[in-house]
Amino acid sequence: MRLVAAVLSLALVGCGATSSDFSHDRAVQGPLIGDKADATSSDSADRSCQVIVRSFTRKSDGNGGFVSQNGTFVWQAEVDVAVALAKSGAVGAVIYRPGTAGTWYQSTGTAVDGGGPTFQRFLVELSDHTTPTAAMEMRSWEYQLAELSGLALLPSGARLFDHNRVSADFDNYELTPSNGFTIAEAPGICPLVQPRSTLVFGATWNEDQHGAIVPGGSLEIDYTLGRLPQCRYSSAGYQLWDLEANVKFEPQGTLIIQPVTQVSTPLGMGPTRAGVPITVQVPLGTTSVQIWFRNYGADGCQSYDSNNGQNYSFAVTALPNPIGWAGDWGNGFSRACTHLDGLSEPIVIDEYIRERACEFIDVDAWVPGTTDLDVPHPEWIWAQVEYAKDGGAPAYDWLTPEGRVGNNQRFRWSLPYDFTQSDWTSYSYAFRFSNDGNTFFRVAKSDGPDGGDARTIVYSQQ
C-alpha cells in the first residue's frame, strides 16, 4: 500500500455496527490518505494503538499441515481494536493485495477472545486472491509478493489504518518468502497488559527507576517528603501545606499536577500529612517524562525539588523482552564484603555474621536486548525480593543493580537492619523479575519461572 501522510481527526457516530454490516472479501478502494486524499476521503492512520495487526499466518490443520480450500491456503489475521473504539461499533478488518500493484481486497473479522482488558480481538480469514497457493509449485514461491494492512471500519464509514508497527507514511506489512508470508507477533508493541513502572525519589537524594516507562503504561511516583522539608505551616491543628508532583509528558506537553501527600491522624496524635505514592498514565506517543516537585504553604512559603531547575528527565521506551533467565546465587556473608559464588540453604545468621560480616545475597538475570547491550539498562527491569518473617505476610523490597556479568545483570539484596535483631526465628525469601510489573520470573530453591519453595534464613543465638 501507499498510505498515510497525516493523521486525520475522526468523528465517531453513536450508532453501532457489527461485522455483518460490512461485505467480506470484496474489492475495495486502496487507502486515500495524505497527499493521495481528496476532500471526500475518510481514511486516516493510527499510531496510538487504536488498531493493530497482531499476527498473520496460514491456518493450521492441527496435524503439522495447513488448511486449504479449492487449491488455496486459508490465512488468518488477528486484528486488535481498542475496547472503547469497538464499543462504538468499530470492526477489525484487513485489506490485502497480491503483488505490489492492482486490486485491493477487504475482509472483515469476527469478534473473539484474546484481546485482554484493553482490546477487542477480531479474527479475519482470507482464502481468495491470496498468494502463494497450495497448488503452486514450491519453486514459484520465491517470486511471490503481497501487501497487507490492518484497519478498523468505523460506523461512519471511515477507515482507520494500523501504523503502529509499520509506522512510515507510505508503508504496509510486506509478505515475502523471507518472512514466510507471515506477520509475527510483537508483544512489545501496543501490549495487551498495561506495563507498570516506579520512580523512587529517596531520602538520600537518589532517583531510582524500576521498570521501563512505556507508552500506554502506568507510572508510579514514590516521593520522600523529607527531600523538601521547608514549608510546613500549620494553624489550630490544621496542616496548611502540601507537596505536589508535576509530571510533563513530551512531546505532547501534557502536564499532570497531583499531591503526593494525604492527611492522616496517627493514634494519640493530631492530624499530620504523610507521603503517598501516586500513579499516572503515560499517554501514547510519549518519548520522555519531565518531573519536578513543589512544596508550598498557606503562609506563602514555596520550595522546589527540580534537579537544580533542570527537572528530572526519564526516557520512555518500548516494552522490553520478557525475562530470559535468572540464577547463579551468590552471597556477601563475610568481612571482605565482596561477592562469593554460591549460597547456603538455609543461611544461618549467627553472632559472627551479626557482629562482623556484611549481609547480602546476589542473583544474576538475563533479559535479551536489555542486560546484554553495550550500555545495559537494569532500570528497565522489575527486580524484587519477596520475604516473610516467621510465616507472616510477605513484604517486597527493591533489589539493587550491581553491574553487568557477561550478558547478565547482577542484582543484590542487602538484608535489612531487622535481621540483626533477635525477635525472629526464620525468614523465607525468593527473588522475582519482570519486564512489565505484571508477570514475574521467580527463583528460589528451584529455577524460574516458578522458583518452587522459598529459600530460608534462620537465626542462631550462637
Secondary structure, DSSP 8 states (H G I E B T S, - for coil): ----SS-------S----GGGS-SSEEE-----GGG--TT--EEEE-SSSEEEEEEEE-B-SSSSB-EETTEE-EEEEEEEEHHHHHTT-EEEEEEEETTSS-EEEEE-EEES-STTTEEEEEEEE-SS-SS-TTS-HHHHTT--EEEEEEEE-TTS-EEEE-SSS-STT--EEE-GGGTT-B---TTSS-SS--EEEEEE-TTS-EEEES---TTSEEEEEE-GGGS-S---EETTEE-EEEEEEEEEETTTEEEEEE-EEEE--TTS--EEEE--EEEE--TT--EEEEEEEEEETTS-EEEESTTTT-EEEE---------EEEEEEE--STT---EE---SSEEE-HHHHHH---EEEEEEE-TTTTSSSS--GGGSEEEEEEEETT---EEEE-EEEEEETTEEEEEEE--GGGGSSS-SEEEEEEEEESSSSS-EEESSS-TTT--S-EEEEE---
